Amino acid sequence: MSSPRLLLSTALLALSLTTATAQAAEPDRNTPAPMTAAQIIAAAPASAWRTPDPDNLLYMQLPGGLVVIELAPQFAPRHVGNIRQLARQGFWDGLSVYRVQDNFVAQFGDALADDPAIARPLGAAATALPAEFEVPSSSVAFTALPDPDGWSDAAGFVDGFAAARDHQSATTWMAHCYGMVGAGRNNAPDSSQGAELYVVIGQAPRNLDRNMSAVGRVIHGIEHLSALPRGPEPMGFYPQRSQDTPIASIQLASSLPPEQRLPLQVLRTDSASFAAATEARRNRRDAFYQRPAGHIDLCNIPLPSRLASAP
């Protein structure tokens, strides 16, 4: 028969273990909760933000609002040069978004470009451009992600553009992520003129990487493209021109007085703040998530922009 003293000791031990387990399960209220990606971005210092070159910004005015595209001459210098020329000429003014394919792209330019008799002339812009699908890796500064990429040897960023890299060919290219802007072409690789452009508005079609000339990305107002009515299957081209979304104008920001430009800034993708925000998304530690993913896909990383506050 057990003694009262032994029973008391056993009970005290059980109570001690229960209390210790409860204390271990209870979060330490003195430990601050991990910052979310949004909090990290909001707290990013001024040095983590950059102001895009106004000569690399297209202002696209649609009925729904303003779309701002940052051009990428480091990836497609000939295309960007032609796009600047077309914008200076007002080439796209009065043309339209004539194709919106669900889970794919919104395409804009001259819907009648295939008919030389009525196509809008390109003016002083070049009528033929080389394919600019990739660039030598040595020509760009690449910030790699630690996560594996199914489409390349390494995925990461170049100056704020989602990019990928092949080690054997020592080439780097812009990835077809949401918001990327590319130049439409025919079957011939060098058949693009930079006049018919498309914006990715769906699941990233990475199979187009290194098959199209990528010229930039939308940094503001993409909802004015992604929310447009879808065209019919299979390609999303509107059958009637009355269904197109008219383009009031596309201008270079550099052609406008400074006071008429948006004070846009984008988060530097080589900054500690961007790396920390990406890690917060890779491994969510808030109460909702029971299992951190431990991985993030290149095209699931938002590229933050903001309107700078007045000094």
C-alpha positions as a Python dict, from the first residue, in 0.01 Angstrom:
ca = {
    (1, 'M'): (0, 0, 0),
    (2, 'S'): (139, 342, -103),
    (3, 'S'): (216, 591, 171),
    (4, 'P'): (34, 929, 182),
    (5, 'R'): (371, 1100, 138),
    (6, 'L'): (436, 906, -187),
    (7, 'L'): (90, 985, -319),
    (8, 'L'): (140, 1353, -241),
    (9, 'S'): (480, 1357, -416),
    (10, 'T'): (332, 1188, -724),
    (11, 'A'): (48, 1439, -735),
    (12, 'L'): (288, 1732, -704),
    (13, 'L'): (507, 1591, -983),
    (14, 'A'): (204, 1552, -1211),
    (15, 'L'): (92, 1908, -1134),
    (16, 'S'): (444, 2039, -1203),
    (17, 'L'): (460, 1859, -1538),
    (18, 'T'): (115, 1984, -1636),
    (19, 'T'): (207, 2341, -1546),
    (20, 'A'): (537, 2320, -1735),
    (21, 'T'): (362, 2181, -2043),
    (22, 'A'): (101, 2455, -2034),
    (23, 'Q'): (369, 2721, -1999),
    (24, 'A'): (564, 2574, -2292),
    (25, 'A'): (250, 2570, -2508),
    (26, 'E'): (161, 2926, -2419),
    (27, 'P'): (347, 3179, -2637),
    (28, 'D'): (584, 3412, -2462),
    (29, 'R'): (396, 3738, -2445),
    (30, 'N'): (723, 3925, -2414),
    (31, 'T'): (839, 3799, -2756),
    (32, 'P'): (717, 4030, -3032),
    (33, 'A'): (520, 3871, -3316),
    (34, 'P'): (713, 3836, -3643),
    (35, 'M'): (661, 4128, -3880),
    (36, 'T'): (444, 4063, -4182),
    (37, 'A'): (564, 4138, -4533),
    (38, 'A'): (338, 4442, -4542),
    (39, 'Q'): (484, 4573, -4216),
    (40, 'I'): (840, 4518, -4339),
    (41, 'I'): (767, 4708, -4659),
    (42, 'A'): (596, 4992, -4472),
    (43, 'A'): (902, 5023, -4246),
    (44, 'A'): (1155, 5010, -4531),
    (45, 'P'): (1398, 5303, -4515),
    (46, 'A'): (1418, 5561, -4790),
    (47, 'S'): (1738, 5398, -4918),
    (48, 'A'): (1541, 5082, -5000),
    (49, 'W'): (1327, 5266, -5255),
    (50, 'R'): (1423, 5392, -5598),
    (51, 'T'): (1264, 5638, -5839),
    (52, 'P'): (1245, 5500, -6195),
    (53, 'D'): (1399, 5699, -6478),
    (54, 'P'): (1113, 5899, -6639),
    (55, 'D'): (1255, 5810, -6980),
    (56, 'N'): (1175, 5446, -6895),
    (57, 'L'): (815, 5509, -6791),
    (58, 'L'): (511, 5483, -7017),
    (59, 'Y'): (189, 5649, -6904),
    (60, 'M'): (-103, 5461, -7062),
    (61, 'Q'): (-435, 5639, -7018),
    (62, 'L'): (-739, 5410, -7033),
    (63, 'P'): (-1104, 5490, -6953),
    (64, 'G'): (-1061, 5318, -6616),
    (65, 'G'): (-747, 5505, -6517),
    (66, 'L'): (-372, 5531, -6559),
    (67, 'V'): (-142, 5235, -6621),
    (68, 'V'): (231, 5294, -6570),
    (69, 'I'): (484, 5066, -6741),
    (70, 'E'): (852, 5065, -6652),
    (71, 'L'): (1063, 4977, -6957),
    (72, 'A'): (1368, 4751, -6932),
    (73, 'P'): (1641, 4863, -7175),
    (74, 'Q'): (1887, 4630, -6996),
    (75, 'F'): (1692, 4337, -7143),
    (76, 'A'): (1567, 4470, -7478),
    (77, 'P'): (1749, 4792, -7576),
    (78, 'R'): (1640, 4793, -7941),
    (79, 'H'): (1276, 4733, -7854),
    (80, 'V'): (1278, 4996, -7581),
    (81, 'G'): (1433, 5248, -7819),
    (82, 'N'): (1158, 5183, -8073),
    (83, 'I'): (885, 5200, -7807),
    (84, 'R'): (1015, 5539, -7694),
    (85, 'Q'): (1004, 5662, -8053),
    (86, 'L'): (650, 5532, -8102),
    (87, 'A'): (537, 5701, -7780),
    (88, 'R'): (693, 6032, -7883),
    (89, 'Q'): (500, 6010, -8210),
    (90, 'G'): (173, 5937, -8032),
    (91, 'F'): (149, 5607, -8219),
    (92, 'W'): (-87, 5440, -7967),
    (93, 'D'): (-311, 5743, -7913),
    (94, 'G'): (-659, 5644, -8027),
    (95, 'L'): (-571, 5275, -8072),
    (96, 'S'): (-699, 5007, -7834),
    (97, 'V'): (-669, 4703, -7615),
    (98, 'Y'): (-813, 4454, -7865),
    (99, 'R'): (-739, 4121, -7698),
    (100, 'V'): (-798, 4005, -7341),
    (101, 'Q'): (-749, 3632, -7295),
    (102, 'D'): (-857, 3489, -6961),
    (103, 'N'): (-568, 3373, -6740),
    (104, 'F'): (-316, 3491, -7001),
    (105, 'V'): (-265, 3839, -7148),
    (106, 'A'): (-415, 4173, -7241),
    (107, 'Q'): (-279, 4292, -7577),
    (108, 'F'): (-286, 4642, -7721),
    (109, 'G'): (-182, 4829, -8034),
    (110, 'D'): (-327, 4851, -8383),
    (111, 'A'): (-601, 4589, -8422),
    (112, 'L'): (-577, 4637, -8799),
    (113, 'A'): (-198, 4603, -8822),
    (114, 'D'): (-220, 4287, -9034),
    (115, 'D'): (-370, 4484, -9324),
    (116, 'P'): (-93, 4704, -9473),
    (117, 'A'): (-350, 4913, -9659),
    (118, 'I'): (-510, 5045, -9340),
    (119, 'A'): (-251, 4978, -9071),
    (120, 'R'): (-127, 5280, -8880),
    (121, 'P'): (220, 5377, -9011),
    (122, 'L'): (517, 5347, -8777),
    (123, 'G'): (658, 5681, -8885),
    (124, 'A'): (1022, 5727, -8787),
    (125, 'A'): (1025, 5407, -8578),
    (126, 'A'): (1212, 5100, -8701),
    (127, 'T'): (1005, 4849, -8896),
    (128, 'A'): (1226, 4552, -8807),
    (129, 'L'): (1390, 4459, -8478),
    (130, 'P'): (1614, 4170, -8374),
    (131, 'A'): (1488, 3910, -8130),
    (132, 'E'): (1590, 4016, -7778),
    (133, 'F'): (1503, 3706, -7579),
    (134, 'E'): (1800, 3697, -7339),
    (135, 'V'): (2115, 3888, -7250),
    (136, 'P'): (2464, 3786, -7135),
    (137, 'S'): (2457, 3729, -6761),
    (138, 'S'): (2767, 3944, -6727),
    (139, 'S'): (2571, 4248, -6849),
    (140, 'V'): (2322, 4262, -6560),
    (141, 'A'): (2334, 4254, -6179),
    (142, 'F'): (2135, 3949, -6070),
    (143, 'T'): (2000, 3898, -5717),
    (144, 'A'): (1926, 3526, -5686),
    (145, 'L'): (1659, 3358, -5479),
    (146, 'P'): (1757, 3050, -5276),
    (147, 'D'): (1445, 2870, -5400),
    (148, 'P'): (1465, 2624, -5693),
    (149, 'D'): (1299, 2724, -6020),
    (150, 'G'): (1145, 2476, -6261),
    (151, 'W'): (1226, 2691, -6564),
    (152, 'S'): (1589, 2783, -6506),
    (153, 'D'): (1906, 2719, -6309),
    (154, 'A'): (1835, 3020, -6089),
    (155, 'A'): (1552, 3268, -6043),
    (156, 'G'): (1579, 3616, -5899),
    (157, 'F'): (1566, 3982, -5988),
    (158, 'V'): (1745, 4237, -6202),
    (159, 'D'): (1677, 4602, -6117),
    (160, 'G'): (1324, 4524, -6003),
    (161, 'F'): (1236, 4285, -6285),
    (162, 'A'): (1169, 3916, -6217),
    (163, 'A'): (1437, 3725, -6405),
    (164, 'A'): (1594, 3383, -6453),
    (165, 'R'): (1937, 3256, -6548),
    (166, 'D'): (2101, 2965, -6729),
    (167, 'H'): (2452, 2879, -6612),
    (168, 'Q'): (2563, 2681, -6916),
    (169, 'S'): (2482, 2951, -7172),
    (170, 'A'): (2561, 3231, -6921),
    (171, 'T'): (2239, 3410, -7019),
    (172, 'T'): (1969, 3589, -6821),
    (173, 'W'): (1616, 3681, -6924),
    (174, 'M'): (1305, 3848, -6790),
    (175, 'A'): (1045, 3601, -6662),
    (176, 'H'): (682, 3598, -6771),
    (177, 'C'): (533, 3687, -6432),
    (178, 'Y'): (212, 3878, -6365),
    (179, 'G'): (243, 4232, -6497),
    (180, 'M'): (532, 4164, -6735),
    (181, 'V'): (512, 4345, -7070),
    (182, 'G'): (628, 4175, -7389),
    (183, 'A'): (638, 4248, -7760),
    (184, 'G'): (407, 4045, -7982),
    (185, 'R'): (552, 3881, -8292),
    (186, 'N'): (474, 3642, -8574),
    (187, 'N'): (648, 3305, -8620),
    (188, 'A'): (982, 3456, -8719),
    (189, 'P'): (1184, 3539, -8404),
    (190, 'D'): (1277, 3882, -8543),
    (191, 'S'): (926, 3980, -8656),
    (192, 'S'): (844, 4212, -8365),
    (193, 'Q'): (834, 4589, -8407),
    (194, 'G'): (750, 4679, -8048),
    (195, 'A'): (419, 4826, -8161),
    (196, 'E'): (193, 4539, -8048),
    (197, 'L'): (247, 4483, -7676),
    (198, 'Y'): (95, 4242, -7426),
    (199, 'V'): (71, 4237, -7047),
    (200, 'V'): (55, 3914, -6848),
    (201, 'I'): (-269, 3920, -6644),
    (202, 'G'): (-294, 3551, -6548),
    (203, 'Q'): (-97, 3256, -6423),
    (204, 'A'): (266, 3306, -6523),
    (205, 'P'): (319, 3160, -6875),
    (206, 'R'): (686, 3082, -6816),
    (207, 'N'): (692, 2866, -7131),
    (208, 'L'): (718, 3196, -7319),
    (209, 'D'): (1048, 3282, -7147),
    (210, 'R'): (1327, 3313, -7406),
    (211, 'N'): (1068, 3296, -7683),
    (212, 'M'): (949, 3657, -7669),
    (213, 'S'): (1117, 3993, -7628),
    (214, 'A'): (1028, 4113, -7278),
    (215, 'V'): (1033, 4492, -7261),
    (216, 'G'): (913, 4591, -6912),
    (217, 'R'): (650, 4550, -6643),
    (218, 'V'): (347, 4733, -6508),
    (219, 'I'): (429, 4909, -6181),
    (220, 'H'): (102, 5096, -6130),
    (221, 'G'): (-262, 5052, -6233),
    (222, 'I'): (-259, 4697, -6365),
    (223, 'E'): (-617, 4656, -6242),
    (224, 'H'): (-725, 4872, -6536),
    (225, 'L'): (-605, 4592, -6765),
    (226, 'S'): (-667, 4278, -6560),
    (227, 'A'): (-1032, 4368, -6493),
    (228, 'L'): (-1124, 4421, -6859),
    (229, 'P'): (-1394, 4196, -7012),
    (230, 'R'): (-1252, 3876, -7157),
    (231, 'G'): (-1271, 3815, -7529),
    (232, 'P'): (-1409, 3489, -7666),
    (233, 'E'): (-1215, 3164, -7675),
    (234, 'P'): (-975, 3046, -7788),
    (235, 'M'): (-751, 3356, -7809),
    (236, 'G'): (-946, 3639, -7650),
    (237, 'F'): (-954, 3870, -7956),
    (238, 'Y'): (-1266, 4086, -7959),
    (239, 'P'): (-1466, 4014, -8277),
    (240, 'Q'): (-1603, 4371, -8299),
    (241, 'R'): (-1391, 4684, -8274),
    (242, 'S'): (-1668, 4841, -8065),
    (243, 'Q'): (-1571, 4593, -7791),
    (244, 'D'): (-1213, 4721, -7774),
    (245, 'T'): (-1097, 4937, -7485),
    (246, 'P'): (-980, 5268, -7633),
    (247, 'I'): (-639, 5409, -7546),
    (248, 'A'): (-656, 5784, -7496),
    (249, 'S'): (-277, 5817, -7501),
    (250, 'I'): (56, 5653, -7423),
    (251, 'Q'): (330, 5899, -7334),
    (252, 'L'): (677, 5887, -7191),
    (253, 'A'): (687, 6038, -6842),
    (254, 'S'): (995, 6232, -6955),
    (255, 'S'): (779, 6419, -7208),
    (256, 'L'): (565, 6562, -6927),
    (257, 'P'): (655, 6846, -6690),
    (258, 'P'): (781, 6711, -6354),
    (259, 'E'): (472, 6839, -6173),
    (260, 'Q'): (251, 6619, -6395),
    (261, 'R'): (440, 6297, -6319),
    (262, 'L'): (332, 6053, -6054),
    (263, 'P'): (580, 6044, -5762),
    (264, 'L'): (622, 5669, -5805),
    (265, 'Q'): (888, 5469, -5625),
    (266, 'V'): (959, 5096, -5639),
    (267, 'L'): (1122, 4884, -5371),
    (268, 'R'): (1477, 4788, -5460),
    (269, 'T'): (1496, 4412, -5515),
    (270, 'D'): (1856, 4411, -5394),
    (271, 'S'): (1760, 4569, -5060),
    (272, 'A'): (1749, 4405, -4717),
    (273, 'S'): (1384, 4511, -4685),
    (274, 'F'): (1287, 4325, -5002),
    (275, 'A'): (1477, 4015, -4888),
    (276, 'A'): (1306, 4025, -4547),
    (277, 'A'): (960, 4072, -4699),
    (278, 'T'): (1023, 3780, -4933),
    (279, 'E'): (1126, 3560, -4640),
    (280, 'A'): (810, 3662, -4453),
    (281, 'R'): (607, 3539, -4748),
    (282, 'R'): (817, 3224, -4792),
    (283, 'N'): (754, 3120, -4430),
    (284, 'R'): (433, 3269, -4298),
    (285, 'R'): (437, 3264, -3918),
    (286, 'D'): (109, 3432, -3833),
    (287, 'A'): (-163, 3248, -3642),
    (288, 'F'): (-353, 3140, -3955),
    (289, 'Y'): (-69, 2933, -4104),
    (290, 'Q'): (-14, 2593, -3943),
    (291, 'R'): (267, 2483, -4174),
    (292, 'P'): (519, 2731, -4322),
    (293, 'A'): (578, 2654, -4689),
    (294, 'G'): (956, 2689, -4681),
    (295, 'H'): (949, 2782, -5050),
    (296, 'I'): (831, 3065, -5273),
    (297, 'D'): (791, 3082, -5648),
    (298, 'L'): (951, 3368, -5838),
    (299, 'C'): (619, 3486, -5981),
    (300, 'N'): (449, 3477, -5640),
    (301, 'I'): (671, 3756, -5509),
    (302, 'P'): (498, 4095, -5544),
    (303, 'L'): (718, 4384, -5656),
    (304, 'P'): (609, 4675, -5434),
    (305, 'S'): (562, 5028, -5553),
    (306, 'R'): (432, 5337, -5375),
    (307, 'L'): (351, 5702, -5425),
    (308, 'A'): (619, 5896, -5245),
    (309, 'S'): (493, 6143, -4989),
    (310, 'A'): (574, 6509, -5032),
    (311, 'P'): (887, 6629, -4847),
}
